[in-house]
Structure formats: C-alpha cells, structure tokens
Amino acid sequence: MIEEIWENYKKYIIIGAGVAVIAIGAFILLGKRTSTGQSDEMTMNSSQESSGTQSFSSSASSSEAAPATTNTGSTVASSSQVIYVDVKGAVKHPGIFKVKTSMRVDDAINLAGGMQKTADRKHINLAQRLTDQQVIYVPIRGEIKGAATGMVDTEVVAESAGSASSDAANSVGETSDSSTSATSAGGAAAGNGTVNLNSATKEQLQTLTGVGEKKADQIIQYREAHGKFKGVEELKEVQGIGDKTFEALKPQLSV
C-alpha cells in the first residue's frame, strides 16, 4: 500500500520536500541578516555614544580651562595696575606716591604738589610713562648744565656723571704722579749713572759690565723669589756673581 501511495504521490512529495528545504534555508539566511544588521546598529550606536562622551568631555574641559586663563590674565593685569614712584627735587611735597601704569611723569609731579618756582622744566620729560620704582627728580635752574636732555632720573644721571668725572680726574692724577715719580727716578738714575737692582729691566741689567742675558735672568729670578734687594752687597747672593765680579759692578749699582 505504501508503495502504491509513493508511486501515486511521489511527484508531490518531492516537490513539497524541496519547497520545505527552500523555506528553511530562506528563514536561516534572513535570520543571519537580521542578526548582522542589529549587531552593526549596536556597534554604530556605541561608537556614537563614545564619540559624544569624548566630545562632551573635551568641551567641558575647554570651557573649564578658558575661564581659568581669563581669570589669570585679569589677575595679572589688575596686579600691574598700581605701582610706586619716588618724586623728589624741586617739588612742593616730595615723597613716594602710589600711581597707575597709565599715568605720566606730569601726573606724578602734580601728586607731589607741582613744581616749585625754581624748578628747571627743560630737563624733565613730562610725557614719559611711569614705571614701578622709578625716581623722578626735578632739578632747580642752573643745577644741570647744557641743553635739555629729556631725562627723568636726572639725579641718577648727574651723580653718575659726577662720579665718572671724579674717577677720571683721580685716574689722571695718579697717572701724572706715576709719570712724575718715574721721571724723577729715571733722572736720578741718569744723573749718577747707576742701575737700580730693584727696578731695572733685563735689558738695563745687561748694560752692566760682564752681565749677559743669563746673569740678567738670574738677577731677576732672585729678585722675584726674595723680594727687593736690601743693599747692593746682596747681589753676591745671586748664583754666578762672586766677590771679584761684584767689585767690578759695585760702582754701577744702586737700590
């Protein structure tokens, strides 16, 4: 009976089995595509959320950092607003005054009560901007010679110039004294025809009778090692100079 059924319905059974296989395959393929699509969507959403979080963090950090920078800049700017200057000289009320960086020398002098009648205005730059710890000196007429310099710290400049002039004068005086002493010593040496063992150079020592380059070096080395000669007789302590040589040199020597 089964064989008869198979023979009669074989065609239909085969077709039905094929349709079932195709349906199962289509179902499996569709399930895979759906699963892959959901996975991709979840990955994209996760990436977007991560990017959004990073962007938000970066924005938050930037917004927090910006006010800090602005506040620091404001603090620095505000701290440099107030400075102190020292006003002295021909003003009515000399002293130290608290001013702002935007103010000028003229403003500081006005805070000191203004200039006295004897003040010399041509040596003051009233338009100069003030700086911290600045000294503003107003000279009296005739205190500073020459054309207007436009300097504010006149006192400092005048003192420096005076000090330089004094140093230069002292230097010239010392040079003149040294020259005079040298001339006097040279004159004495030339006058009595002797060579000073304590100041003679190598070339001058070689002008002595019987003293060559080697002995001149020995005399200088002895002088450098033992100090100045206390008397001409001490020359005999130099190596190579005996009594006979010394007696020949003695009339030509001095100390």
DRENLUM-966223 format. One record per residue (C-alpha): residue number from 1; residue in one letter; x, y, z. Coordinates in steps of 0.1 Angstrom, whole numbers, plus 5000, padded with zeros to 4 digits. Each point is the difference from the previous one (the first is absolute). Example, Ala and Ser with C-alpha at 12.3 -4.5 7.8 and 13.67 -1.06 7.14 Angstrom:
BEGIN
{1, a, {5123, 4955, 5078}}
{2, s, {5014, 5034, 4993}}
This chain:
BEGIN
{1, m, {5000, 5000, 5000}}
{2, i, {5028, 5023, 5009}}
{3, e, {5016, 4993, 4967}}
{4, e, {4968, 5008, 4982}}
{5, i, {4997, 5033, 5019}}
{6, w, {5037, 5008, 4992}}
{7, e, {4995, 4992, 4963}}
{8, n, {4968, 5021, 4999}}
{9, y, {5012, 5030, 5020}}
{10, k, {5038, 4998, 4995}}
{11, k, {5000, 5032, 4979}}
{12, y, {4982, 5020, 5025}}
{13, i, {5021, 4987, 5030}}
{14, i, {5032, 5010, 4982}}
{15, i, {4987, 5035, 4991}}
{16, g, {4987, 5005, 5036}}
{17, a, {5034, 4990, 5015}}
{18, g, {5018, 5023, 4976}}
{19, v, {4977, 5029, 5010}}
{20, a, {5006, 4993, 5037}}
{21, v, {5038, 4999, 4995}}
{22, i, {4999, 5033, 4982}}
{23, a, {4978, 5016, 5027}}
{24, i, {5023, 4988, 5027}}
{25, g, {5030, 5014, 4982}}
{26, a, {4983, 5033, 4994}}
{27, f, {4991, 5002, 5037}}
{28, i, {5035, 4993, 5011}}
{29, l, {5015, 5025, 4976}}
{30, l, {4975, 5027, 5010}}
{31, g, {5008, 4994, 5037}}
{32, k, {5037, 5004, 4994}}
{33, r, {4995, 5033, 4981}}
{34, t, {4977, 5013, 5028}}
{35, s, {5026, 4991, 5026}}
{36, t, {5028, 5016, 4981}}
{37, g, {4980, 5032, 4995}}
{38, q, {4992, 5002, 5037}}
{39, s, {5036, 4995, 5009}}
{40, d, {5012, 5027, 4976}}
{41, e, {4974, 5024, 5013}}
{42, m, {5010, 4993, 5036}}
{43, t, {5037, 5006, 4991}}
{44, m, {4992, 5033, 4983}}
{45, n, {4979, 5011, 5029}}
{46, s, {5028, 4991, 5024}}
{47, s, {5025, 5019, 4979}}
{48, q, {4978, 5031, 4998}}
{49, e, {4994, 4999, 5037}}
{50, s, {5037, 4997, 5007}}
{51, s, {5008, 5029, 4976}}
{52, g, {4973, 5021, 5016}}
{53, t, {5014, 4993, 5034}}
{54, q, {5035, 5009, 4989}}
{55, s, {4988, 5031, 4983}}
{56, f, {4981, 5010, 5030}}
{57, s, {5030, 4994, 5023}}
{58, s, {5022, 5020, 4977}}
{59, s, {4975, 5029, 4998}}
{60, a, {4996, 4999, 5038}}
{61, s, {5038, 5001, 5005}}
{62, s, {5003, 5029, 4975}}
{63, s, {4972, 5019, 5016}}
{64, e, {5015, 4995, 5034}}
{65, a, {5036, 5009, 4989}}
{66, a, {4989, 5031, 4982}}
{67, p, {4987, 5019, 5030}}
{68, a, {5031, 4990, 5019}}
{69, t, {5022, 5016, 4974}}
{70, t, {4978, 5031, 4999}}
{71, n, {5000, 5003, 5037}}
{72, t, {5039, 4997, 5002}}
{73, g, {5004, 5026, 4973}}
{74, s, {4976, 5023, 5018}}
{75, t, {5019, 4994, 5032}}
{76, v, {5034, 5009, 4984}}
{77, a, {4985, 5030, 4983}}
{78, s, {4984, 5013, 5032}}
{79, s, {5032, 4994, 5021}}
{80, s, {5021, 5021, 4975}}
{81, q, {4976, 5029, 5003}}
{82, v, {5014, 5015, 5031}}
{83, i, {5037, 5010, 5004}}
{84, y, {5021, 5022, 5022}}
{85, v, {5023, 5029, 4989}}
{86, d, {5023, 5023, 5020}}
{87, v, {4997, 5037, 4992}}
{88, k, {5027, 5023, 5013}}
{89, g, {5018, 5032, 4993}}
{90, a, {4984, 5034, 4992}}
{91, v, {4964, 4989, 5008}}
{92, k, {4978, 5013, 5028}}
{93, h, {4993, 4966, 5018}}
{94, p, {5027, 4974, 4991}}
{95, g, {4993, 4964, 5009}}
{96, i, {4990, 4966, 4988}}
{97, f, {4966, 4999, 4982}}
{98, k, {4977, 4971, 4989}}
{99, v, {4991, 5005, 4963}}
{100, k, {4987, 4980, 4971}}
{101, t, {5020, 4987, 4970}}
{102, s, {4979, 5021, 4977}}
{103, m, {5012, 5032, 5017}}
{104, r, {5028, 5023, 4989}}
{105, v, {5028, 5019, 5017}}
{106, d, {4979, 5032, 4999}}
{107, d, {4973, 4982, 5021}}
{108, a, {5025, 4989, 5026}}
{109, i, {5014, 5035, 5003}}
{110, n, {4965, 5013, 5005}}
{111, l, {4995, 4975, 5028}}
{112, a, {5031, 5014, 5016}}
{113, g, {4984, 5035, 5000}}
{114, g, {5015, 5011, 4968}}
{115, m, {5033, 5016, 4992}}
{116, q, {5016, 5028, 5020}}
{117, k, {5007, 5033, 4984}}
{118, t, {5037, 4992, 4998}}
{119, a, {4994, 4967, 4981}}
{120, d, {5018, 4995, 4967}}
{121, r, {4973, 4986, 4977}}
{122, k, {5022, 4995, 4969}}
{123, h, {5017, 4970, 5015}}
{124, i, {4968, 4981, 5008}}
{125, n, {4980, 4979, 4975}}
{126, l, {4965, 5005, 5014}}
{127, a, {4985, 4977, 4974}}
{128, q, {5020, 4969, 5010}}
{129, r, {4980, 4970, 5012}}
{130, l, {5005, 4990, 5036}}
{131, t, {5017, 4967, 5010}}
{132, d, {5002, 4983, 5034}}
{133, q, {5028, 5013, 5024}}
{134, q, {5007, 5029, 4977}}
{135, v, {5018, 5030, 5014}}
{136, i, {4988, 5033, 4987}}
{137, y, {5024, 5028, 5008}}
{138, v, {4991, 5036, 4992}}
{139, p, {5032, 5022, 4999}}
{140, i, {5002, 5036, 5008}}
{141, r, {5010, 5026, 4974}}
{142, g, {5038, 5000, 4994}}
{143, e, {5005, 4966, 5017}}
{144, i, {5005, 4982, 4968}}
{145, k, {5021, 5016, 4973}}
{146, g, {4996, 4996, 4962}}
{147, a, {4970, 4995, 4978}}
{148, a, {4968, 4982, 5010}}
{149, t, {5005, 4963, 5003}}
{150, g, {4964, 4988, 5005}}
{151, m, {5012, 4977, 5028}}
{152, v, {4977, 4994, 5030}}
{153, d, {5025, 4984, 5024}}
{154, t, {5022, 5030, 4998}}
{155, e, {5014, 4995, 5035}}
{156, v, {5012, 4966, 4991}}
{157, v, {5015, 5012, 4967}}
{158, a, {5017, 5030, 5017}}
{159, e, {5014, 4979, 5028}}
{160, s, {5013, 4974, 4974}}
{161, a, {5016, 5028, 4979}}
{162, g, {5016, 5016, 5031}}
{163, s, {5013, 4966, 5012}}
{164, a, {5014, 4993, 4965}}
{165, s, {5017, 5034, 4999}}
{166, s, {5014, 4996, 5034}}
{167, d, {5014, 4965, 4992}}
{168, a, {5015, 5014, 4967}}
{169, a, {5016, 5028, 5019}}
{170, n, {5014, 4977, 5026}}
{171, s, {5013, 4977, 4973}}
{172, v, {5017, 5029, 4982}}
{173, g, {5015, 5012, 5033}}
{174, e, {5013, 4965, 5008}}
{175, t, {5015, 4997, 4965}}
{176, s, {5016, 5035, 5004}}
{177, d, {5014, 4991, 5033}}
{178, s, {5014, 4967, 4987}}
{179, s, {5015, 5017, 4970}}
{180, t, {5016, 5026, 5023}}
{181, s, {5014, 4973, 5022}}
{182, a, {5013, 4980, 4971}}
{183, t, {5015, 5031, 4985}}
{184, s, {5017, 5009, 5033}}
{185, a, {5013, 4965, 5004}}
{186, g, {5012, 4999, 4965}}
{187, g, {5017, 5034, 5004}}
{188, a, {5017, 4988, 5032}}
{189, a, {5012, 4968, 4982}}
{190, a, {5012, 5020, 4971}}
{191, g, {5016, 5026, 5023}}
{192, n, {5022, 4976, 5019}}
{193, g, {5005, 4974, 4972}}
{194, t, {4989, 4970, 5021}}
{195, v, {4975, 4972, 4994}}
{196, n, {4974, 4994, 5026}}
{197, l, {4999, 4963, 5009}}
{198, n, {4964, 5001, 5012}}
{199, s, {4985, 5017, 4969}}
{200, a, {5024, 4992, 4971}}
{201, t, {4987, 4980, 4971}}
{202, k, {5018, 4972, 4984}}
{203, e, {5013, 5023, 4973}}
{204, q, {5012, 5025, 5025}}
{205, l, {5018, 4974, 5020}}
{206, q, {5018, 4988, 4969}}
{207, t, {5016, 5035, 4997}}
{208, l, {5021, 4991, 5031}}
{209, t, {5036, 4990, 4995}}
{210, g, {5002, 4962, 4996}}
{211, v, {4963, 4994, 5004}}
{212, g, {4985, 4981, 4971}}
{213, e, {4965, 4986, 4993}}
{214, k, {5004, 4970, 5023}}
{215, k, {5013, 5020, 5030}}
{216, a, {4973, 5026, 4995}}
{217, d, {4973, 4973, 5002}}
{218, q, {5017, 4986, 5032}}
{219, i, {4998, 5035, 5016}}
{220, i, {4964, 5004, 4991}}
{221, q, {4991, 4965, 5012}}
{222, y, {5018, 5007, 5034}}
{223, r, {4981, 5033, 5003}}
{224, e, {4966, 4982, 4993}}
{225, a, {5008, 4972, 5025}}
{226, h, {5014, 5021, 5029}}
{227, g, {4985, 5035, 4995}}
{228, k, {5019, 5032, 4995}}
{229, f, {5037, 5003, 5006}}
{230, k, {5007, 5015, 5034}}
{231, g, {5035, 5011, 4989}}
{232, v, {5023, 4997, 4970}}
{233, e, {5021, 4974, 5019}}
{234, e, {4971, 4976, 4999}}
{235, l, {5007, 4996, 4963}}
{236, k, {5028, 4975, 5010}}
{237, e, {4972, 4976, 5011}}
{238, v, {4991, 4996, 4963}}
{239, q, {5015, 4969, 4985}}
{240, g, {5030, 5007, 4977}}
{241, i, {5009, 5033, 5016}}
{242, g, {5030, 4998, 5022}}
{243, d, {5021, 5026, 5019}}
{244, k, {5021, 5009, 4970}}
{245, t, {4970, 5005, 4977}}
{246, f, {4982, 5019, 5027}}
{247, e, {5029, 5024, 5006}}
{248, a, {5000, 5008, 4962}}
{249, l, {4962, 5006, 5000}}
{250, k, {4996, 5019, 5034}}
{251, p, {5007, 5035, 4986}}
{252, q, {4972, 4995, 4975}}
{253, l, {4974, 4987, 5024}}
{254, s, {4973, 5016, 5023}}
{255, v, {4969, 4989, 5018}}
